[in-house]
Amino acid sequence: MARVNCIRCKNENPGLEKAPWNDDLGRKIHESVCQRCWSEWLAMQIKVINEYRLSLGDPGGQKILTEQMKLFLNLTPQ
């Protein structure tokens, strides 16, 4: 497994085995987020879905979840 300089925790750690999605965002996550931070997001996303009462079948709910993920992983421009 390749190591990445994680954009969230600022450490060099093992990265993801593969991109979570086959698009630009998935590739960016694969190249710049470590496995530990990604696992933390997977646990946090359940809380976000419940807190915001998101329906992932709704494009609006998907958009909110994606925005929250980008904030959590420090993938938004500073």
Legacy VTK file of the C-alpha trace (Angstrom):
# vtk DataFile Version 3.0
C-alpha trace
ASCII
DATASET POLYDATA
POINTS 78 float
0.000 0.000 0.000
1.407 3.374 -0.987
2.020 6.070 1.599
0.537 9.553 1.260
1.189 12.895 2.872
-2.291 13.251 4.294
-3.960 16.606 3.745
-6.051 16.172 6.901
-3.656 14.908 9.591
-0.487 16.289 7.964
1.368 12.978 8.470
2.786 10.436 6.053
0.637 7.335 6.458
-0.594 4.412 4.372
-3.098 5.545 1.772
-6.226 3.915 0.445
-5.823 0.748 -1.609
-7.939 2.276 -4.378
-9.905 5.420 -5.063
-13.373 5.394 -3.456
-14.945 6.629 -6.726
-13.837 6.669 -10.324
-13.888 10.451 -10.733
-11.712 13.480 -9.963
-12.807 13.651 -6.319
-12.130 9.946 -5.813
-8.660 10.303 -7.303
-7.934 13.362 -5.139
-8.949 11.429 -2.010
-6.790 8.477 -3.064
-3.761 10.713 -3.616
-4.071 12.925 -0.524
-5.987 11.205 2.321
-4.590 8.436 4.520
-6.461 5.279 5.443
-6.858 6.364 9.082
-8.485 9.688 8.193
-10.702 8.003 5.594
-11.863 5.503 8.237
-12.617 8.400 10.591
-14.734 9.981 7.843
-16.658 6.745 7.264
-17.628 6.758 10.957
-18.406 10.495 10.905
-20.580 10.298 7.806
-23.132 8.202 9.697
-23.409 11.005 12.251
-23.733 13.616 9.481
-26.456 11.618 7.724
-28.390 11.241 10.981
-27.845 14.812 12.214
-28.956 16.410 8.952
-31.541 13.651 8.321
-30.166 13.226 4.826
-31.804 11.099 2.186
-29.029 9.802 -0.028
-31.564 9.032 -2.736
-32.006 12.795 -3.074
-29.326 14.742 -5.020
-29.566 17.520 -2.413
-28.734 15.073 0.370
-25.802 13.702 -1.614
-24.516 17.235 -2.203
-24.649 18.086 1.514
-22.846 14.867 2.439
-20.146 15.542 -0.175
-19.657 19.103 1.106
-19.350 17.855 4.695
-16.850 15.194 3.593
-14.696 17.808 1.827
-14.717 19.969 4.967
-13.872 17.021 7.235
-10.985 15.872 5.012
-9.675 19.411 4.359
-10.327 19.059 0.629
-11.818 22.538 0.293
-9.693 25.500 -0.780
-8.407 27.463 2.189
LINES 1 79
78 0 1 2 3 4 5 6 7 8 9 10 11 12 13 14 15 16 17 18 19 20 21 22 23 24 25 26 27 28 29 30 31 32 33 34 35 36 37 38 39 40 41 42 43 44 45 46 47 48 49 50 51 52 53 54 55 56 57 58 59 60 61 62 63 64 65 66 67 68 69 70 71 72 73 74 75 76 77
